[in-house]
Amino acid sequence: SAAEREYEIPLIRGVEVGSFELGRQPVTDDAACFREVLTVATVLNKYGLTGEFAEINVRDPKNVILYSEKLEVRLGVPEDADLKIRTLRAFTETYPELRGVLHIEDMGGQIHLEPFQ
């Protein structure tokens, strides 16, 4: 039943929320950052990855970062969020042992993984 459903939602950093009520849009002074969060969260959900990431960081909206237990994913600007998250899913399905910082900021350039420091 709907009452028994668990919601796995990541912690959001970088957006200050004035008030929040389940099922309603939060009240925030930073609508642009909130749109970035909504875009990323919607695409994560679309590809079944919402529960995989503990945090979405939008402190710098031009450098959105996702955090999981094994990965720090540098998304950059979320303009190509669908392509970036689809690529992320392909990487995590093909290489489930991946650990480190995955750079997918520039989908026209080089995608690479660097070890955690």
C-alpha positions as CSV (number, residue, x, y, z in Angstrom):
1,S,0.0,0.0,0.0
2,A,1.0,3.6,-0.4
3,A,1.3,4.0,3.4
4,E,3.9,1.2,3.5
5,R,6.0,2.6,0.7
6,E,9.5,3.8,1.6
7,Y,10.8,6.9,-0.1
8,E,14.5,7.0,-0.9
9,I,15.4,10.6,-1.4
10,P,18.9,12.0,-1.4
11,L,20.0,14.8,0.9
12,I,20.0,18.0,-1.0
13,R,22.9,20.5,-0.3
14,G,23.1,24.0,-1.6
15,V,19.4,25.0,-1.6
16,E,18.0,26.7,1.5
17,V,14.4,25.7,2.0
18,G,12.1,28.0,4.0
19,S,9.3,25.5,4.5
20,F,8.5,22.0,3.3
21,E,5.3,20.0,3.1
22,L,5.2,16.5,1.5
23,G,3.5,16.6,-1.9
24,R,4.1,20.4,-2.3
25,Q,6.9,22.4,-3.8
26,P,9.3,23.7,-1.1
27,V,9.4,27.4,-0.4
28,T,12.9,28.6,-1.3
29,D,14.6,31.8,-2.2
30,D,16.8,30.2,-4.9
31,A,14.4,28.9,-7.6
32,A,17.3,28.3,-10.1
33,C,19.0,25.9,-7.7
34,F,15.8,24.2,-6.9
35,R,15.1,23.6,-10.6
36,E,18.6,22.0,-10.9
37,V,17.8,19.7,-8.0
38,L,14.4,18.8,-9.5
39,T,15.9,18.1,-12.9
40,V,18.6,15.8,-11.5
41,A,16.3,14.1,-9.1
42,T,13.7,13.5,-11.8
43,V,16.3,11.9,-14.2
44,L,17.8,9.8,-11.4
45,N,14.3,8.5,-10.7
46,K,13.7,7.9,-14.4
47,Y,16.7,5.6,-14.6
48,G,16.1,3.9,-11.2
49,L,19.1,5.5,-9.5
50,T,17.4,7.6,-6.8
51,G,18.2,5.1,-4.0
52,E,21.8,4.8,-5.2
53,F,22.8,8.4,-4.3
54,A,22.8,9.7,-0.7
55,E,23.4,13.4,-1.7
56,I,22.9,15.9,-4.5
57,N,25.1,18.9,-4.1
58,V,24.0,22.1,-6.0
59,R,26.0,24.7,-4.0
60,D,27.6,25.6,-7.3
61,P,24.8,25.1,-9.9
62,K,27.4,24.9,-12.7
63,N,29.1,22.0,-10.9
64,V,26.4,19.6,-9.6
65,I,27.8,16.6,-7.7
66,L,26.2,13.3,-6.7
67,Y,27.5,11.2,-3.9
68,S,27.1,7.5,-3.2
69,E,29.0,5.1,-1.0
70,K,31.4,4.3,-3.8
71,L,31.3,7.3,-6.2
72,E,31.5,11.0,-6.4
73,V,29.9,11.9,-9.7
74,R,30.8,15.3,-11.2
75,L,27.8,16.2,-13.4
76,G,28.7,19.8,-14.1
77,V,25.7,21.7,-15.4
78,P,22.6,19.6,-15.5
79,E,21.6,20.8,-19.0
80,D,22.4,17.3,-20.4
81,A,21.1,15.6,-17.3
82,D,19.3,12.8,-19.2
83,L,22.4,11.8,-21.2
84,K,24.7,12.2,-18.2
85,I,22.6,10.0,-15.9
86,R,22.0,7.4,-18.6
87,T,25.8,7.3,-19.1
88,L,26.2,7.0,-15.3
89,R,23.7,4.1,-15.2
90,A,25.6,2.3,-18.1
91,F,28.9,2.8,-16.2
92,T,27.5,1.5,-12.9
93,E,25.8,-1.5,-14.5
94,T,28.9,-2.4,-16.6
95,Y,31.4,-1.8,-13.8
96,P,29.6,-2.2,-10.4
97,E,32.9,-2.2,-8.6
98,L,33.7,1.4,-9.7
99,R,35.1,3.6,-6.9
100,G,36.3,7.1,-7.1
101,V,35.4,10.4,-8.8
102,L,33.6,9.9,-12.1
103,H,33.9,13.0,-14.3
104,I,31.0,13.3,-16.8
105,E,30.8,17.1,-16.8
106,D,31.7,17.3,-20.5
107,M,29.8,14.7,-22.5
108,G,31.5,16.0,-25.7
109,G,35.0,15.5,-24.1
110,Q,36.6,12.9,-22.0
111,I,34.7,10.9,-19.4
112,H,37.1,9.6,-16.8
113,L,37.4,8.1,-13.3
114,E,40.0,9.2,-10.8
115,P,40.8,7.4,-7.6
116,F,39.7,9.0,-4.3
117,Q,42.4,11.0,-2.7
